[in-house]
Structures are given as C-alpha cells and as structure tokens.
C-alpha cells in the first residue's frame, strides 16, 4: 500500500468533476502502477491487492464515514448557531453599555456645567460680598463725615455769632 492509498482511505475525497472518486481511480492500477485498461484484453488474472482494497472500503464503512460527516456537519451547525447567539448577545450588551456610557457622559457634562456655574456663582457671590463690605465701610466713613460736617456746621454757626457780636 502506498502513502497516497493509505491517506485516501483515512480521508476519503469527494468525487472529482467527472464523478470518479480517488479510490475508484486508484483501484484501476495494479501493484506495478500499470492501469488495468492499458493491459491487453485477453489477459486475465487476479488482483489480490485491488480486491483487498475494495473489500476494506466496504459499504458499512462508507455509511459510517457519511454518518461521521453528517455528525460533524451537525456539530458545526450547532457551534455556528451558538456563536451567532453569543455574537448577538454581545452586540446587545455593547449597545446597552454604550447607552450607559452616554448617560454617564451626559451626567458628567451636566455636573461639569453645574460645577462651572457653581464656580461662577461663587466668584459672583464673593464679588458681591466684597462690594457689600466696601459699601459698609463707605457707610461708616459717610456717617463719620456727616458727623464731622455737622460739627463743623455747628462750629461755623458759633463762629458767625461770635464775629457778629464782635463786629457790633
């Protein structure tokens, strides 16, 4: 048995475009490698190697091989369906996660905007508080100035009276 004959028995190939399987093609050759169809028609003989090969690839083995292919095909289909289902689930999860990410991003932007608004409100409040304290200081100064002004008016009035008495 050659290497190609052994491998063809282990891994049967599908029929070629002419419809002849590799096993059928190889079974036409005897042990010398000469094609059975190349021999003169009058010569007959037994081909023990060919007969052994044909017997080894019997119908039950062919059916078993076909069943194995069917089983492998069914398993591959099942695996494909399982993977498709996982892919679908992963896509749904990705959509869900993207949605959550978008919500978190929007929330973060709002918080950032609020933080910016709060900071500007704090600056504005601080500016207003400073302005109020400056105004309170000005009010104190104005009160002091009013009292000084009133005192000066009183003194001025007293001086005018003294001058008028002296000039009489």
ABEGO torsion letter per residue (X at the ends): XBAAAAAAAABBBBBBAAGBBAAAAAAABBAAGBBAAABBAABBBBBAAAAAAAAABBAAAAAAAAAAAAAAAAAAAAAAAAAAAAAAAAAAAAAAAAAAAAAAAAAAAAAAAAAAAAAAAAAAAAAAAAAAAAAAAAAAAAAAAAAAAAAAAAAAAAAAAAAAAAAX
